[in-house]
Amino acid sequence: MADDGLVTIESNHSVKDTIDRAAASLAAKGVAVLARIDHAAGAASVGMPLRPTELLIFGNPKVGTPLMQSRQSIGIDLPLKLLAWQDQDAKVWLSYNDIGWLAQRHRLDADARPGCEALARFVTDLAAAAVL
């Protein structure tokens, strides 16, 4: 599924395992994991229920900086994020922003196109490895 620049794919793993797999892939490629946020734990800390939901924030300044040099506003969408979440039917999904949509949203220069295309392939491959 894709909706307004958001790509969502079904995972064969739990929320935790999906994010663990993504984090391991990033580490193997030398990409920094900047934060891992367990939204369900946050909700539980204030006495509110939330199905398993985890956010992974990751990035590489060598990749992100040229995009911000093209148009600094893309910094609102960087670093990149993956969100694993469980729906009401106990299915697990992985969502992320479509890189092409981000490039269009921020009107990146044509010079940024090759970097965006490479980043799009990277994120697509990362997501696929996390859910399979």
N, C-alpha and C positions, 0 to 999 in steps of 0.2 A: 504494500500500500504506500502511496505517496500523497501528501496533502499539503498544499501551500509551502513547499520547500522542505517538508518533513518526510523523511523516509522511515518506514517502519517495517521490520521483518520479523517473522516468528523465530523463536529460539527453541532448540531441542534440549535446553538445559534450564536449571533454576536461575532466578535472577542473580544470586550470588555467583554461581558457576559461570554464567555468561560474562559477568564483569571480571571475574578472575581470569577467564580465558583471554579477554581483551587486554587486560593489564599485562598478562604474561607475553602476549604478542608484541605489545608496545615495548616492554623491557628488552625482549630479544632483538628488537630493531633499534634500540638505543633512544627511544622516544620517551621523554619525561612524563610520568603520571604526576600531575600537579595536585590533584585532590580526588578523593573518593568519598561521596556523600551518601549515607544511608537515610533516605527520606523517611522510610517507615520507622526507623529508630528515633528520628527527630519527632515524628508524630506521636510515638509512644511516650516520649519524654514529657509531653504535655497532655497525656491521657486521651489522645485521639487515635482512632484506628486508621491504618492505611495498609493496603496490600503491599507486598514486597516491591520496593522501588529504589534503585540505586543509580547514582550519576557518577560517571567517570570523566574527569577533566584532564586533558592531555595536550601537549604541544611541543613545538620545536621552533625556537626563534629564527633559525635559518630558513624555515619555510614560511612562518607567519610574518616576519618583518617585511619581506618584499611585497606582500599583499597590503600591509599597512602603509608602505611607502607609496603604493598606488593610490590608496584611499584610506585615510586613517579611521574612518567610521567603521571599517570592518573589525576594528579592535573590540567592538561591543559583542561580536560573535566569536572572537578568539580569546583564549584557546578553545579548541574544539571539545565537543562533549558527546558522550554516548549515554543514553538512558535506557536501562533495563527495567521492565515493569511487568507485573502480573495482573491480568485482567480478572473480571468477575467469574470467568469460567476456568480459572487457574492456568490459562495459557500464558506463556512468557513471550514478551516482545522486546525488540531492541530498536530504539529510535535515534535518529541523528539528522542533522541539517544537511541537505543536499548542497554540495560545494558550488555547483553551477548556479543554484538559486541564490546563494550568498553573494557570488560574484555579480550577479545581475542586480540584486538588492542594493549593493553598494556601488554599482556602476564602476567596477574595476577597469583600469586601462587595458587596452589590448596586449600590452607588454606582460600583464599578469596572467594571461590566458594559459600559457604552458605550465606555469606553476599550479594554477587551479586545476588543470586537467590531471596533473600528476597527483595532486592532493586528493582529488576525487577518486582516482583509482586506489590510492592508499586506504582511504576511509572505507570504500566499498569492500575491499579485500579484508580489511580488519574486521568489519562487521560480519562478513560471511564466515570468517574463521571463528569468530566468537560464538556464533549461533549453531554451527554444524556439529 
